[in-house]
Amino acid sequence: MREILFRAKRIDNGEWVEGFYSQLPKPSLGASIIANGDLCAEDVGDYIIMNRSKQHSNFSNAYPLEIIECEYYEINPETLCQYTGLKDKNGNRIWENDIVSCEHEKYPYDNPLEVYPLMPDPIKYKRNYAVEFINTGSSYGYRLRNKSIHFMLTANVIYNHKIEVLGNVFDNPELLKGDQGCGK
């Protein structure tokens, strides 16, 4: 089963935090307003909740007591990204709105076997893509997109194209501006 995680930039210092996403009443409100079992406060903020667990020291190793502490941070909802459940070639998590590098191969001719009886060496090049969520009648999931070029993000694509996370669209938008060119 896929791990459901989110990340976003904190409002107070702009750092990235990972955890669970929730909308909560702001601490300035001082009280939760509940009507018909639903939270209905006017002053609501977006938060990432981080769980940290540790073993309590007063219990033996045979019967440990695990204590879970929560920290929560108010976040900028415009930077909210969900974990895709996939990792790049280096083992780094791939998040929605990440920019990844993708290796491609192409042959110098439309039909290389007509020109060369032996298969010619392909031209290798890299192109950067943004990771985005798509939900249409024919596609559902995460895809890689660079202008009009796009294809679905799968474990097989990560392996075959040696995908590597370079940054994200919020901190490094310049990574999508140009390709890294063609070359052998």
N, C-alpha and C positions, 0 to 999 in steps of 0.2 A: 504494500500500500504506500502511496506517495505521501511524503511529509508535507503538510500544509503550513507554510511559513510566509510571512510578509516582511518587507523591509521598507524603510522610509527615512527621510531626513528629519532630525529633531528640529523643533522650532527654536529652542533656546541656544543651540550652538552649531547647528547645521551638520552634525555628524550622523552617519548612517547607523540605524539600530535595526536588529532583527528580532522577530518574535511573532506574537499573535496580534491581529488587528481588531480594534473595537472602538465604538463611539461611546463615550462616557460623559456624564455631566462634568463640567469644569470644576476644579476645587473651589473656585471663587463663589460658586453657587451655594455651597454649604449644606445642601440637602438634595435628596433625590425625589423627584415628583413622579409618582406612579398612578396611572389611571387605567382601569380595566386590565391590570397585569402588564401594561406596557410602560416603558420609561418615556416620559414626555416632558423633558426639561428644555427650556428655550436656549440655554447656554451650554451647548454640547460641543465637545472637542473630539478630534481624531487622535487615537493613541496606539502605540505599540506596547504590548505587555511582554516583558521578558521574565521567564521562569528560571530560577536558579535553585538547584537542589543540593543539599549537603547532609552529611551524616551527623547526628547529634552525638556529642562526645560522652554523655552520661550512660550510654547503653553499650553492651558488649558487642563484639564483632559478630557473634552468633545470632544476635537479635538486634540488628541495627534499626535505628529510628531515622527515617529520612524526612527532612524538613524542607519544604518548598517555600522559597521566598519569591515574591513578585516585585518587580520594578516596572513602572510605567512612565512613558515619555510622550508628551504631546508632539505630534508630527505634522508636517506639511502634507496634506492629503494629495496634492498634485504630484508628489514624488513616490507615492505608494506603489510598490512592485510586489508581485507574487512569485514565489519560487516555482520553477518549472518542473522540479523533480528530477532534473538531469544535471550532469556535471560535464565540464569540458575535458579536454585531453590531459590537463594537469590536475584534475580532481576538484577544481573550483566549481561552486554552485553557479548555475545559469539562472538569472532572474529576468523577469519581464523588464523591458527597457534597457537591457544590457546591450553593449555593442561587442560583437564577436568577429574574429577573423576566420575566414573560411578558405581553404586551399582548393583550387580547381585545376582541371586539366582540359586542354582543348587541342585538337589536331590542326595543323596548318592548312589542311585542305578539306573540302566537304566530304570527299570520298578518298581517304588516303590510300586505299588498296589499288585504285586506278593509277595513281602516280608512282607508288613504290610497291614492288611485290612483297617486300618485307615491311612490317608495320613501322612507321616512323615514330620517333620519340615525341611524346606530347609536349606541348608548351604548358608549363606550370605557372600559375599566378594566384594571387590572393585578392580577396574582395572583403570588405567589411559590411556587416549587416546589423540591423537593429532587431532585437527579439520582441515580438508583439503577440498578443492574444488575438485570436480570430474566431468568430462564431457566425458562420454563414450557413446557407442551406447545404453546401457541399463540403465545407471544411469546419473543423472544430479543434482547437488546440493552439499550440504555439507555432509561429512561423518566423522565418528569417526574411527580412525585407530590406532592400536597397533600391530606392526609387520604384521602378516598375518591375524589378526582378524580385520574386519571392518564392519560397518553397517551405514545406513543413519541417519543423525541427523534431527529429527523432534520434534515438540512440544510434541507429545505423548511420544517419547523416553525420553525427558528431564523430564517429569512428572513421568513416570513409573520407571526410573532408578535414580532419584534424582541427576541429573547431576549438578556438581559444578565446576566453573572455579578455577583452582589452580595456573596457571601462563601461560607462553608461551614458545615456542620452542627456542626463542632467549635468554631469561633471565634464564630459568629453564630447560635446556635439561635433567638434571638428573632425573626429574620427570617421564620420560618415560622409564628409565632403568629397574626398578623393580616394580612388583605389590605390593599392600599392603597386599597380602596374603589372605588366607581363614580362616574363623572362624565363629562361631555362634554369 
